[in-house]
Amino acid sequence: IQNTNKKRLNAQFNMNTLYNKVPFIKNLNAGPKNNRSGSKNSRTDSRTVAKDSKAKNKDSDKEDSDEEEEDEDKENTLDHIVNVFSHFARMAFSVKNVNMSYDETNGSMLPGFKPTSEFFGMAQRFSPNSAPGWRYLLGEQPKESDLNRFASNGWITSDTLLNQPFTQQYTSRLNIRSTVEPIKKLRIQITAQRSETTNTSSLFKNSGGADMPIFELLNENRTGSFNMSFLAIRTAFRPMEINSSQTFDDFRNIRSELAKRVAYKYGVPYSPSDNYPVGFGPNSQEVLIPAFMAAYSGTDVSSQSLDRFPKIPLPNWNVKYDGLTSIPWVKKHFKTVSVSHGYTSTYSISSYQTNLFFGELESPYTGTPENNPDNFDVSGDFLTEFQIQTVNISEQFSPLIRFDMTMNNSLTTRFEISKDRQVSLSLNNNQVQEQAGKSLTVGVGYRINDFEVTMSTPNGSKTFSSNLDLNLDLSIRKTASAIRSLEENTHQPVSGSTDISIKTSADYVLSERINIQLFYDRMVKKYEVANSFDTANSSFGIKLRFSFGN
């Protein structure tokens, strides 16, 4: 028998609707009005009248003019204060909307269930004690106490040969998205996400005899994966060196301090003069994972969370600004100018599983390797609840900065700089593999309107008139990868290359159904390691595309 339940929560907050309920905030978001300018015009008119009257009575009007100029200075100062206050107030109410969604799925499969299902899945239609019970039918996940109740009611087979596992699945995903507009035409989209998957399997069976059944939950094994938006920007711009790494050195150096924090968390006594407490050595999983997160995120050791599965996801963002055309010189030469920037980072554990030896311990995180060896592994570290193979941190500036421009003569230009980094901590061999890349892309496009082409056809020469689209893209990308050993403090280059790509094309539409393209592509790859050879690939040709349909 099996059941599943799904929970979904969607929340949307339209902050503009809320702001419009408050007249002051509504006026701020609507922008400045011309009330002040009207008063300025009236003051200008009054000065004009004063000048006319000045010709008639110079002495008396001079005093009036001085007073008006003094009043105007005070009002200009007041205007400036009001503008500054409105600017900061508008930024305070720049959040336009907030969207949040949470999905959770739970399921279980229990083998050996004897009753048959009838009306609404119940074995007996109207009996309150009928199997499997309304709570299970409504999706509630059974605990060990529920399994024991099922067994005591005779709902589970007492066959001792039952070897099919009792399984449970859990999946959750949290997404948060918000749009912020601190100034006009500047939009910032902030996102955060967290997802977790857990699969649990165990044997719930009769471990006694057929006459005296004894049901037990045996060999519980839990596997899963974890993914969360992260923030590693503090160390993103440190140079990627093959034979050295400041971030890696920080990783090695902060392990001792974090080991003492972990020992304090589990109540393990230690001496401040010791480099590492008993059971939490430099290669302990409980120490390495938070130290890895702290070093590559640039977080202070004292504020770094010790949780390997953090509860709160960190923000990522995308920024786009279209307001440069408000500058007169830019507006004169360009139709559109857009500037964008994006940052995405994730922290993930690809897979983990339960340490079966840990579940058998009566008092974990106690004793010493000499007087309580069952609590320790072969390296002298305490056994951990989960066995984690690899922890990953990825980061992409996609793009770091990008300009999209369209000139008044229909020439389009794209300039983009991107950057990415992948860091993996292997807990099997205590090594860090780091790969970093950066790229520069320049694209140019131009459209020639009503370009005429004369071609020979069976019916004679025919002239076609259509738009000709010309495109040129140049991209340069440099990558490097290295493996760094924690125990030996060595750096081994793995790979590195510089890729240069040139792509050109000319597109022409002969008719509604026929499109022709001339293209030329060239890719050059220069390796930084001695065991690889440089390569260059070129391709060119003509593409003819036919469209069939109504």
ChimeraX attribute file (.defattr): number of C-alpha atoms within 10 A of each C-alpha:
attribute: neighborCount
match mode: 1-to-1
recipient: residues
	/A:1	14
	/A:2	16
	/A:3	17
	/A:4	18
	/A:5	16
	/A:6	13
	/A:7	10
	/A:8	11
	/A:9	10
	/A:10	10
	/A:11	11
	/A:12	13
	/A:13	14
	/A:14	14
	/A:15	15
	/A:16	16
	/A:17	12
	/A:18	12
	/A:19	17
	/A:20	15
	/A:21	10
	/A:22	10
	/A:23	10
	/A:24	10
	/A:25	17
	/A:26	16
	/A:27	15
	/A:28	18
	/A:29	20
	/A:30	10
	/A:31	12
	/A:32	11
	/A:33	10
	/A:34	9
	/A:35	9
	/A:36	13
	/A:37	10
	/A:38	11
	/A:39	12
	/A:40	15
	/A:41	12
	/A:42	12
	/A:43	16
	/A:44	13
	/A:45	12
	/A:46	14
	/A:47	16
	/A:48	12
	/A:49	11
	/A:50	19
	/A:51	16
	/A:52	13
	/A:53	14
	/A:54	16
	/A:55	10
	/A:56	11
	/A:57	12
	/A:58	13
	/A:59	10
	/A:60	11
	/A:61	17
	/A:62	15
	/A:63	10
	/A:64	14
	/A:65	16
	/A:66	11
	/A:67	11
	/A:68	16
	/A:69	13
	/A:70	12
	/A:71	13
	/A:72	15
	/A:73	11
	/A:74	12
	/A:75	15
	/A:76	14
	/A:77	12
	/A:78	12
	/A:79	13
	/A:80	12
	/A:81	12
	/A:82	11
	/A:83	13
	/A:84	12
	/A:85	12
	/A:86	18
	/A:87	15
	/A:88	12
	/A:89	15
	/A:90	21
	/A:91	16
	/A:92	10
	/A:93	17
	/A:94	20
	/A:95	20
	/A:96	18
	/A:97	17
	/A:98	18
	/A:99	15
	/A:100	17
	/A:101	15
	/A:102	17
	/A:103	15
	/A:104	17
	/A:105	15
	/A:106	19
	/A:107	19
	/A:108	22
	/A:109	17
	/A:110	18
	/A:111	18
	/A:112	18
	/A:113	17
	/A:114	14
	/A:115	17
	/A:116	13
	/A:117	14
	/A:118	10
	/A:119	9
	/A:120	10
	/A:121	17
	/A:122	20
	/A:123	18
	/A:124	17
	/A:125	13
	/A:126	9
	/A:127	10
	/A:128	10
	/A:129	12
	/A:130	16
	/A:131	23
	/A:132	20
	/A:133	15
	/A:134	15
	/A:135	10
	/A:136	18
	/A:137	17
	/A:138	11
	/A:139	16
	/A:140	15
	/A:141	19
	/A:142	18
	/A:143	9
	/A:144	11
	/A:145	9
	/A:146	12
	/A:147	18
	/A:148	19
	/A:149	13
	/A:150	17
	/A:151	21
	/A:152	13
	/A:153	13
	/A:154	14
	/A:155	19
	/A:156	22
	/A:157	19
	/A:158	22
	/A:159	15
	/A:160	15
	/A:161	10
	/A:162	15
	/A:163	13
	/A:164	14
	/A:165	20
	/A:166	20
	/A:167	20
	/A:168	21
	/A:169	19
	/A:170	18
	/A:171	17
	/A:172	18
	/A:173	17
	/A:174	18
	/A:175	17
	/A:176	18
	/A:177	18
	/A:178	19
	/A:179	20
	/A:180	18
	/A:181	20
	/A:182	19
	/A:183	14
	/A:184	12
	/A:185	13
	/A:186	15
	/A:187	20
	/A:188	21
	/A:189	19
	/A:190	19
	/A:191	22
	/A:192	22
	/A:193	22
	/A:194	24
	/A:195	19
	/A:196	18
	/A:197	17
	/A:198	18
	/A:199	18
	/A:200	18
	/A:201	19
	/A:202	18
	/A:203	20
	/A:204	26
	/A:205	26
	/A:206	21
	/A:207	18
	/A:208	14
	/A:209	11
	/A:210	12
	/A:211	7
	/A:212	10
	/A:213	17
	/A:214	16
	/A:215	20
	/A:216	17
	/A:217	16
	/A:218	14
	/A:219	14
	/A:220	17
	/A:221	16
	/A:222	19
	/A:223	18
	/A:224	19
	/A:225	18
	/A:226	20
	/A:227	21
	/A:228	25
	/A:229	23
	/A:230	24
	/A:231	25
	/A:232	22
	/A:233	17
	/A:234	12
	/A:235	15
	/A:236	20
	/A:237	8
	/A:238	11
	/A:239	12
	/A:240	20
	/A:241	14
	/A:242	19
	/A:243	12
	/A:244	16
	/A:245	16
	/A:246	13
	/A:247	20
	/A:248	19
	/A:249	13
	/A:250	16
	/A:251	20
	/A:252	19
	/A:253	14
	/A:254	20
	/A:255	27
	/A:256	19
	/A:257	17
	/A:258	25
	/A:259	26
	/A:260	23
	/A:261	19
	/A:262	18
	/A:263	20
	/A:264	13
	/A:265	10
	/A:266	11
	/A:267	11
	/A:268	17
	/A:269	12
	/A:270	14
	/A:271	10
	/A:272	10
	/A:273	7
	/A:274	10
	/A:275	15
	/A:276	19
	/A:277	23
	/A:278	22
	/A:279	24
	/A:280	26
	/A:281	21
	/A:282	23
	/A:283	21
	/A:284	21
	/A:285	23
	/A:286	25
	/A:287	23
	/A:288	25
	/A:289	21
	/A:290	22
	/A:291	27
	/A:292	25
	/A:293	24
	/A:294	25
	/A:295	25
	/A:296	20
	/A:297	19
	/A:298	19
	/A:299	17
	/A:300	10
	/A:301	17
	/A:302	10
	/A:303	8
	/A:304	17
	/A:305	14
	/A:306	18
	/A:307	10
	/A:308	16
	/A:309	16
	/A:310	14
	/A:311	9
	/A:312	13
	/A:313	21
	/A:314	19
	/A:315	19
	/A:316	19
	/A:317	18
	/A:318	18
	/A:319	19
	/A:320	19
	/A:321	18
	/A:322	16
	/A:323	15
	/A:324	16
	/A:325	16
	/A:326	11
	/A:327	9
	/A:328	9
	/A:329	10
	/A:330	14
	/A:331	15
	/A:332	12
	/A:333	13
	/A:334	18
	/A:335	16
	/A:336	17
	/A:337	21
	/A:338	17
	/A:339	18
	/A:340	20
	/A:341	20
	/A:342	20
	/A:343	21
	/A:344	22
	/A:345	24
	/A:346	22
	/A:347	25
	/A:348	23
	/A:349	21
	/A:350	14
	/A:351	16
	/A:352	18
	/A:353	18
	/A:354	18
	/A:355	18
	/A:356	16
	/A:357	13
	/A:358	18
	/A:359	15
	/A:360	12
	/A:361	12
	/A:362	10
	/A:363	11
	/A:364	18
	/A:365	21
	/A:366	19
	/A:367	17
	/A:368	16
	/A:369	18
	/A:370	9
	/A:371	9
	/A:372	13
	/A:373	14
	/A:374	19
	/A:375	24
	/A:376	21
	/A:377	15
	/A:378	9
	/A:379	13
	/A:380	18
	/A:381	22
	/A:382	26
	/A:383	25
	/A:384	21
	/A:385	15
	/A:386	16
	/A:387	17
	/A:388	23
	/A:389	16
	/A:390	19
	/A:391	23
	/A:392	20
	/A:393	25
	/A:394	21
	/A:395	22
	/A:396	21
	/A:397	21
	/A:398	18
	/A:399	21
	/A:400	17
	/A:401	17
	/A:402	21
	/A:403	18
	/A:404	16
	/A:405	19
	/A:406	19
	/A:407	17
	/A:408	13
	/A:409	12
	/A:410	15
	/A:411	16
	/A:412	20
	/A:413	19
	/A:414	17
	/A:415	17
	/A:416	20
	/A:417	20
	/A:418	19
	/A:419	22
	/A:420	21
	/A:421	21
	/A:422	17
	/A:423	21
	/A:424	20
	/A:425	22
	/A:426	17
	/A:427	18
	/A:428	12
	/A:429	12
	/A:430	18
	/A:431	20
	/A:432	22
	/A:433	19
	/A:434	24
	/A:435	21
	/A:436	22
	/A:437	19
	/A:438	18
	/A:439	19
	/A:440	17
	/A:441	18
	/A:442	17
	/A:443	18
	/A:444	17
	/A:445	18
	/A:446	18
	/A:447	17
	/A:448	14
	/A:449	12
	/A:450	11
	/A:451	13
	/A:452	13
	/A:453	12
	/A:454	10
	/A:455	10
	/A:456	9
	/A:457	9
	/A:458	6
	/A:459	6
	/A:460	7
	/A:461	10
	/A:462	11
	/A:463	11
	/A:464	16
	/A:465	15
	/A:466	15
	/A:467	16
	/A:468	17
	/A:469	17
	/A:470	19
	/A:471	17
	/A:472	18
	/A:473	18
	/A:474	16
	/A:475	17
	/A:476	18
	/A:477	18
	/A:478	19
	/A:479	20
	/A:480	22
	/A:481	21
	/A:482	22
	/A:483	21
	/A:484	22
	/A:485	18
	/A:486	18
	/A:487	12
	/A:488	9
	/A:489	12
	/A:490	12
	/A:491	20
	/A:492	14
	/A:493	17
	/A:494	15
	/A:495	18
	/A:496	21
	/A:497	18
	/A:498	19
	/A:499	18
	/A:500	19
	/A:501	19
	/A:502	18
	/A:503	18
	/A:504	18
	/A:505	18
	/A:506	18
	/A:507	18
	/A:508	20
	/A:509	17
	/A:510	15
	/A:511	13
	/A:512	8
	/A:513	11
	/A:514	13
	/A:515	15
	/A:516	15
	/A:517	17
	/A:518	15
	/A:519	17
	/A:520	15
	/A:521	16
	/A:522	15
	/A:523	16
	/A:524	16
	/A:525	18
	/A:526	16
	/A:527	19
	/A:528	18
	/A:529	13
	/A:530	9
	/A:531	7
	/A:532	12
	/A:533	10
	/A:534	12
	/A:535	11
	/A:536	12
	/A:537	10
	/A:538	12
	/A:539	10
	/A:540	13
	/A:541	10
	/A:542	12
	/A:543	12
	/A:544	11
	/A:545	12
	/A:546	12
	/A:547	10
	/A:548	7
	/A:549	5
	/A:550	3
